[in-house]
């Protein structure tokens, strides 16, 4: 009776497992879980390679587990009361050595061909230097002398759950990378401070950004559109706040964008000779502070106790203009304060003036402002 009950239970478990395997509910999220196809030829080749290796692994699993379960069923003590007596089978040992070797070769050949294409290091039609910072990306177009920083633009109220989160939460930037469709674009990827990783899944690109090293990647995108990625190397407390957004456009639109960026650079250079008022510098400096400084020093300038020093009431900020400039230009060795020398002369002067004039610092200190000419003078070679 107990044996019949056991056999019935086994049959029910088998029928339940079979139902789950063929059930549409079991397969409802299959495509969401699987690796997605990209938007380039190389990314689709990577996807096909992934699926080939996946099905080879599935076939190996089916064969191995089938043999194992058959052996467990067919060679029980009940069916074979007298155990067989043997020790070795040289033919079987040779077979299970050669067959896996041949399988690995069959997997290695297409994988190697794809890797050779991925690591093609030839110059592209457009070459872009990508530099990771804590916590933003800098892009420099080597042929067109265009350079800019790309910062997270998601509203702080969304991050702190004060308002509903948008569709592209933590995937929005103030400056998108723009590239033309149908052209080969090579990325030269490095970092200024710690290790980052530039990951754009639609292009099948994931390269570490390492200080002192340059890793390369390339893409050709035929379909205009917006493609998103992120940093995938734990690089500090704002690691999750440095997204990547690439906009692919037609050649004419790309040419117009490059022209506009060059004109902006010319206007910015002209601003260094402008006579700035305190109010103008404070207004510009506040926006720069919110993008680059607020995460560490806070909106109130109070910093984070034991980690990031307060700027409000700081003797250096209030009374030592030269040291202010030096800290932003050189950083502080052994501390979390990095160099901000990549900012323009106008931006540096504005943000320093903002900190010297805010939170009551102007009333307690010397009240001096910093103008772009001060930054230009600091950069001049010392004789």
C-alpha positions in Angstrom: 0.0 0.0 0.0 2.8 2.4 0.9 4.6 1.5 -2.3 1.5 2.3 -4.4 1.1 5.7 -2.6 4.8 6.5 -3.3 4.4 5.7 -7.0 1.2 7.8 -7.2 3.0 10.7 -5.6 5.9 10.4 -8.0 3.5 10.4 -10.9 1.7 13.5 -9.6 5.0 15.4 -9.2 6.0 14.4 -12.7 2.7 15.7 -14.1 3.0 18.9 -12.2 6.5 19.5 -13.4 5.4 18.8 -17.0 2.5 21.2 -16.7 4.8 24.0 -15.5 7.3 23.4 -18.3 4.6 23.7 -21.0 2.5 26.4 -19.3 2.5 29.8 -21.0 2.9 31.4 -17.6 6.3 29.7 -17.3 7.4 31.4 -20.5 5.7 34.8 -20.0 8.9 36.6 -18.9 11.5 34.6 -20.9 12.4 37.4 -23.3 12.6 39.9 -20.4 15.1 37.7 -18.6 17.2 36.8 -21.6 20.0 39.0 -23.0 18.5 41.6 -25.4 19.5 42.3 -28.9 21.5 45.5 -29.5 21.2 48.2 -32.2 24.4 47.4 -34.1 25.7 44.6 -36.2 28.4 43.7 -33.6 25.8 43.7 -30.8 23.6 41.4 -32.7 26.5 39.1 -33.4 27.2 39.0 -29.7 23.6 38.1 -29.1 23.7 35.2 -31.7 26.9 34.0 -30.1 25.3 34.1 -26.6 22.3 32.0 -27.9 24.6 29.5 -29.6 26.6 28.9 -26.4 23.4 28.8 -24.4 21.8 26.0 -26.5 25.0 24.1 -26.5 25.0 24.2 -22.7 21.3 23.2 -22.6 22.1 20.2 -24.8 25.0 19.2 -22.6 22.8 19.5 -19.5 20.0 17.4 -21.1 22.5 14.6 -22.1 24.3 14.6 -18.7 21.2 14.6 -16.6 19.4 12.1 -18.8 22.3 9.6 -18.4 22.4 10.3 -14.6 18.7 9.9 -14.0 18.6 6.8 -16.3 21.4 5.3 -14.3 19.7 6.0 -11.0 16.5 4.4 -12.3 17.9 1.4 -14.2 20.6 0.3 -11.6 18.8 0.2 -8.3 19.4 -2.6 -5.9 15.9 -4.0 -6.6 16.7 -4.4 -10.4 20.4 -5.4 -9.9 20.7 -7.3 -6.6 24.2 -8.4 -7.6 26.4 -5.4 -8.3 28.6 -5.4 -11.3 32.4 -5.7 -10.7 34.5 -3.5 -13.0 37.0 -0.8 -12.4 38.0 0.9 -15.7 36.8 1.5 -19.2 39.5 3.1 -21.3 37.3 3.7 -24.3 34.8 5.6 -22.2 37.5 7.7 -20.5 39.0 8.6 -23.9 35.5 9.5 -25.2 34.6 11.8 -22.3 37.9 13.6 -22.7 37.8 14.0 -26.5 34.1 15.0 -26.8 34.3 18.0 -24.4 37.5 19.1 -26.1 35.8 19.2 -29.5 32.8 21.0 -28.0 35.1 23.7 -26.5 36.9 24.1 -29.9 33.5 24.5 -31.6 32.6 27.2 -29.1 35.9 28.9 -29.2 36.1 29.4 -32.9 33.0 31.7 -33.3 33.8 33.4 -30.0 37.3 34.3 -31.1 36.0 35.7 -34.5 33.6 38.0 -32.6 36.3 39.1 -30.1 38.6 40.0 -32.9 36.0 42.4 -34.3 35.1 43.8 -30.9 38.8 44.7 -30.2 39.4 46.3 -33.6 41.6 49.3 -32.7 41.7 51.2 -36.0 40.8 54.9 -35.9 37.2 55.7 -36.6 35.6 58.4 -38.7 35.1 60.2 -35.4 37.3 59.6 -32.3 36.0 60.6 -28.9 38.0 60.6 -25.7 35.8 59.5 -22.7 37.1 60.3 -19.3 35.4 59.2 -16.1 35.3 61.5 -13.0 33.6 61.2 -9.7 30.8 61.4 -10.7 30.4 62.5 -14.3 31.8 61.8 -17.8 33.8 64.1 -20.0 33.7 63.7 -23.8 36.3 65.3 -26.1 35.9 65.1 -29.9 39.5 64.8 -31.1 38.9 66.0 -34.7 36.5 68.8 -33.9 38.1 70.2 -30.7 34.7 69.9 -28.9 34.7 69.1 -25.2 32.0 69.0 -22.6 30.9 67.3 -19.3 27.8 65.1 -19.0 26.1 65.3 -15.6 23.1 63.6 -14.2 20.1 65.9 -14.7 17.4 63.9 -12.7 15.6 66.3 -10.3 16.9 65.9 -6.7 13.2 65.8 -5.6 12.8 62.5 -7.5 15.9 61.1 -5.9 14.6 61.9 -2.4 11.1 60.6 -3.2 9.5 64.1 -2.9 7.9 63.7 -6.3 7.0 60.7 -8.5 10.0 59.3 -10.5 10.1 60.0 -14.2 10.3 57.5 -17.0 14.1 57.8 -17.4 14.9 58.1 -13.7 18.7 58.3 -13.1 19.1 58.0 -16.9 18.9 61.7 -17.8 21.9 64.0 -18.5 22.4 67.7 -19.2 24.7 67.0 -22.2 24.2 64.0 -24.5 26.9 62.4 -26.6 26.0 63.1 -30.3 27.2 60.9 -33.1 26.2 60.5 -36.8 24.5 57.5 -38.1 26.4 55.1 -40.3 29.9 56.3 -39.3 32.5 54.4 -37.4 33.0 56.0 -34.0 35.9 55.0 -31.8 35.9 55.7 -28.1 39.1 56.1 -26.1 38.1 55.4 -22.6 40.1 56.4 -19.4 39.6 58.0 -16.0 40.9 60.9 -14.0 40.5 59.6 -10.4 39.3 56.0 -9.7 38.2 53.1 -11.9 34.9 53.6 -13.7 33.3 51.5 -16.5 31.6 52.8 -19.6 28.7 50.5 -20.5 26.3 50.9 -23.4 24.5 47.6 -23.9 22.8 48.6 -27.2 26.2 49.0 -28.7 27.8 45.9 -27.0 30.3 48.2 -25.3 31.6 47.7 -21.8 35.1 49.0 -21.1 36.8 49.8 -17.9 38.0 53.4 -17.5 41.3 53.2 -15.6 43.5 56.2 -14.6 46.7 56.2 -16.7 45.4 53.7 -19.3 43.3 54.0 -22.4 40.9 51.3 -23.5 39.2 51.5 -26.8 35.8 50.5 -28.2 34.0 51.3 -31.4 30.5 51.3 -32.9 28.6 51.9 -36.1 24.9 52.7 -35.5 22.6 52.9 -38.5 19.4 53.7 -36.7 19.0 57.3 -35.3 17.7 57.4 -31.7 18.7 57.8 -28.1 20.6 55.0 -26.4 21.3 54.8 -22.6 23.9 53.2 -20.4 25.7 53.7 -17.1 28.9 53.3 -15.1 29.2 49.6 -14.0 32.2 49.9 -11.7 31.6 50.8 -8.1 33.4 54.1 -8.0 32.1 55.8 -4.9 29.0 57.0 -3.2 27.5 58.5 -6.3 28.3 55.6 -8.6 24.7 55.2 -9.5 24.4 58.8 -10.6 26.6 58.9 -13.7 24.5 57.7 -16.6 25.5 57.6 -20.3 23.2 58.9 -23.0 24.1 58.8 -26.7 22.0 60.5 -29.4 22.5 59.1 -32.9 21.5 61.7 -35.6 21.8 62.1 -39.4 25.0 63.7 -40.7 23.5 67.1 -41.4 22.2 67.4 -37.8 25.5 66.2 -36.5 27.4 68.9 -38.5 25.0 71.6 -37.1 25.6 70.3 -33.6 29.4 70.5 -33.9 29.1 74.0 -35.3 26.9 75.1 -32.4 29.3 73.6 -29.8 32.3 75.4 -31.4 30.4 78.7 -31.3 29.6 78.1 -27.6 33.3 77.5 -26.9 34.2 80.8 -28.6 31.7 82.7 -26.5 32.9 81.1 -23.3 36.5 82.1 -24.1 35.3 85.7 -24.7 33.8 85.7 -21.2 37.2 85.6 -19.5 37.8 89.2 -20.6 34.3 90.4 -19.5 33.9 92.7 -16.5 31.9 90.6 -14.1 29.7 91.8 -11.3 29.4 90.0 -8.0 25.7 89.2 -8.7 26.5 87.7 -12.1 29.2 85.5 -10.7 27.0 84.3 -7.8 24.1 83.4 -10.2 26.4 81.4 -12.5 28.3 79.9 -9.5 25.2 78.6 -7.8 24.3 76.4 -10.8 27.8 75.1 -11.0 27.9 74.4 -7.3 24.6 72.4 -7.5 26.0 70.2 -10.3 29.5 69.6 -9.0 29.7 70.3 -5.2 26.3 69.9 -3.5 26.6 66.1 -3.2 29.6 66.4 -0.8 29.2 69.9 0.7 25.4 70.0 0.8 23.1 72.8 -0.3 23.6 74.6 3.0 27.4 74.4 2.7 27.6 72.4 6.0 29.3 69.4 4.4 29.0 65.9 6.0 30.6 65.6 9.5 33.8 63.6 9.5 33.8 63.1 5.7 33.4 66.4 3.8 34.3 69.7 5.5 31.9 72.6 5.8 32.3 75.5 3.5 30.0 77.7 5.5 32.2 79.5 8.1 35.4 78.0 6.7 38.4 80.3 7.3 40.0 79.3 4.0 36.8 80.0 2.0 36.2 83.4 3.8 39.7 84.8 4.0 42.2 83.0 1.7 41.3 83.6 -2.0 44.6 82.2 -3.3 44.2 79.0 -1.3 40.6 78.7 -2.6 41.8 78.8 -6.2 44.7 76.4 -5.4 42.3 73.8 -3.9 40.0 73.8 -6.8 42.8 73.7 -9.3 45.0 71.1 -7.6 42.7 69.1 -5.3 43.7 68.1 -1.8 46.2 65.2 -1.6 45.0 62.4 0.7 41.5 63.7 0.8 38.3 63.2 -1.2 38.7 66.6 -2.8 39.6 66.1 -6.5 41.0 68.7 -8.9 38.3 70.7 -10.7 40.8 72.2 -13.2 38.7 70.8 -16.1 36.1 73.5 -15.5 36.5 76.7 -17.5 38.0 79.9 -16.0 34.5 81.4 -15.8 33.0 78.4 -14.1 35.9 78.2 -11.5 35.7 81.9 -10.7 31.9 81.8 -10.4 31.8 78.8 -8.1 34.5 80.1 -5.8 32.8 83.5 -5.6 29.5 81.8 -4.8 31.0 79.9 -1.9 32.7 83.1 -0.6 29.5 85.1 -0.8 27.0 82.5 0.5 25.9 81.2 4.0 27.1 84.4 5.7 30.7 84.0 4.6 30.8 87.4 2.9 29.9 89.2 6.2 32.4 87.2 8.3 35.3 87.2 5.8 37.1 89.6 3.5 34.2 89.5 0.9 36.5 89.4 -2.1 35.3 88.0 -5.3 37.2 85.8 -7.8 37.1 86.8 -11.5 38.1 84.7 -14.5 41.3 86.7 -14.9 42.5 85.4 -11.5 42.2 81.8 -12.8 44.0 82.7 -16.0 46.8 84.2 -13.9 47.0 81.1 -11.8 47.4 78.9 -14.9 50.2 81.1 -16.2 53.6 79.3 -15.9 55.5 80.4 -12.8 59.0 81.7 -13.7 
